[in-house]
Amino acid sequence: QVQYVESGGGSVQPGGSLRLSCTASGFIFGARAMKWYRQAPGKEREFVARIDPTGRRRDYKDSVKGRFILTRDNAKRTIFLQMNELKPEDTAVYYCQADGSTTWGQGTQVSVDV
């Protein structure tokens, strides 16, 4: 079955950086676009970034453009989200998901606070 394992979260101060990873299984990874979502306390889950199967096209939520970089390694079935210049409003649980999937992993917590 489809599974996602997210990791790399943590607590940082504003301006800091984190690198999230998501390893997926249960489908042909190299054939699917992959996305990151996040959910802040008391808010709806929201789209953060998407990368196409080849890694050549990436789309980002406006508020993270220029700060977050999404990449993928198809051989390792893994996507990475490099998050720089983190802000308190980036605090959330981050989840990954393949296009067309309805499964969610456990997510990884990112906390940005002084």
C-alpha positions, 0 to 999 in steps of 0.5 A: 500500500502507499506509504509516506515517511516524513522526517527532518522537522524540528524547532528553530529560531526565525531566520533559521533553516530546516531540510525535510525529507519524505520517502514514499513507497507503494507506487511508481515514484518516478511517474508521479508528481509529489507535493508538500502540504502543511497544517498549522494548529486550528487551520486547514491543511494547505498546499506548500509546493509541488514537483513534477515527476522529472524534477524540472518543474516546481510550483510554490505557495506564494508565501514560501517562494524564494525561501523554500526549494523542493527537489527529488531523488527518484532513485531513493524515492525521496523528496526534499524540502529545503526551508530557509529564512523560516518565519513563525507563520511557517510553524505547522505539521508538514506532510507529503503526498503523491498526485492522485493519492488520498493517503497521508503519512504521520507528518513532521513538526516544524516550529519556528519561535524565539 
